[in-house]
């Protein structure tokens, strides 16, 4: 770093005051813009809040003593983009399946665009200095983290002072901290002031960055050794050992790939003159760089296996995109030692980082736009699997179409409800009638047969028996011990019949509809607790359970029963 670096902020005494004022006003305006009821967000308010939150933040990170026009244009662009995404998310309601991912994609896009803009990528393109870009990535992260920590500490001290003053009956500060507008303003002022101070100390932060990378690079050695052992073990034993050890290997594998990426760059650093000269660290970084690709490929195989078994869903498509990005980094890092002939592989990694960061920024921005409907893509895939016989009607997840794929899924479910196949049509109609989401649960699948074996039904109606079996099948932990089902007669406020499920000393009333039996995985809790008394007998496998008429007297106070009946 030198004082002549044009892309790096220099000391500016007014910066803390300017940023405190800027973000304080932004916080106050966000409070008024976000004045909406929970569950009902007006689109224009969401857009305004998005603009006021992200635009001033971008301006705060890029504003300089003699640079304000470019940062202002960038901040307005960031605010407009995030306002548009927020507007779209607020209007999505339940029409789409993955609106939360749109917002996440937008945040990722601007998070990557920020250091690229600070390094003047918009002017220099691929001639942009990697040293500057890498510097801004770390200093932005450290500045944001430090400002957040200061904001949290400020709130802690403010609450401490509020209680101190309240002890002598001065409650104005406690009352202020109870006002939402004050909290937003206070957060903006403290964050802006701290950010301004930290941005004035970028030389110190740069030194702190170097120290942090040095510490991280020490972790690279044991992590590289463990990663090498893991990959060798998988090559020898096969991927089955990984599938048997965990049900969700993809997040674990991608997390290890991300950790390898960070540790590699802690050794590679900004340039050859800053890279660690320790040969052990360099070899450890090389092992980690080569290990990212196999980790990403294993994650891809894991997700591909799950898609082959269960088909596409919006979440799995987003997972595939994350894996594609990881594979792209893995390929670049794997090829770097080959193209760099070992001596220049670190420079190849730095070049790949710049290119992939720009590419990922553009990809995230495109994914945040209203171009692709992953719910519609998933619905078409699921319908194709059902029609081709790849999945049976009994195993098909109709509830996913009803609840997880947005309007496209419900349209697909309506087509299935009109299917000439009676089984598919009945199951689709039953799912359409759902009012709450039922979930498939691995616990249910593992214990289903055992729990059904514990069930004893004391009525002869075969349709009602089937409905109760479906209820027990789809309700986790129900009938984990011997239980008895009793017919209580018609439901009073809804279609169907009431049944009592007696398990041990616990009695619960359930409402089931013999004419509308849910398919596996769509059962919904409909329980009403009828009471439990540890002094009463416990139901066992051979217990006689019956319903008897009872009349008696009991004390009532203000129309409510008091105590137990005495006759």
Secondary structure, DSSP 8 states (H G I E B T S, - for coil): --TT-TTS----TTHHHHHHHHHHHHHHHHHHHT--BTTB--HHHHHHHHHHHHHHHHHHHH--SS--HHHHHHHHHHHHHHHHHHHHHHHHTTSSS-HHHHHHHHHHHHHHHHHHHHTTHHHHGGG--HHHHHHHHHHHHHHHHHHHHHHHHHHHHHHHHHHHHHTTT--HHHHHHT-HHHHHHHHHHHHHHHHHHHHTTHHHHHHHHHHHHHHHHHHHHHHHHHHHHHHHHHHHH-THHHHHH-S-HHHHHHHHHHHHHHHHHHHH-SSTTTS---HHHHHHHHHHHHHHHHHHHHHHHHHHHHHHHH---HHHHHHHHHHHHHHHHHHHHHHHHHHTTTTSHHHHHHHHHHHHHHHHHHHHHHHHSTT--HHHHHHHHHHHHHHTTSS-TTTS-HHHHHHTSHHHHHHHHHHHHT-SSHHHHHHHHHHHT-SS-----HHHHHHHHHHHHTEEE----HHHHHHHHHHHHHSTTTTSS-EEEEEEEE-SSSSSEEEEEEETTEEEEEEE-TTS---TT------EEEEE-TTS----TT------------EEETTEEES----
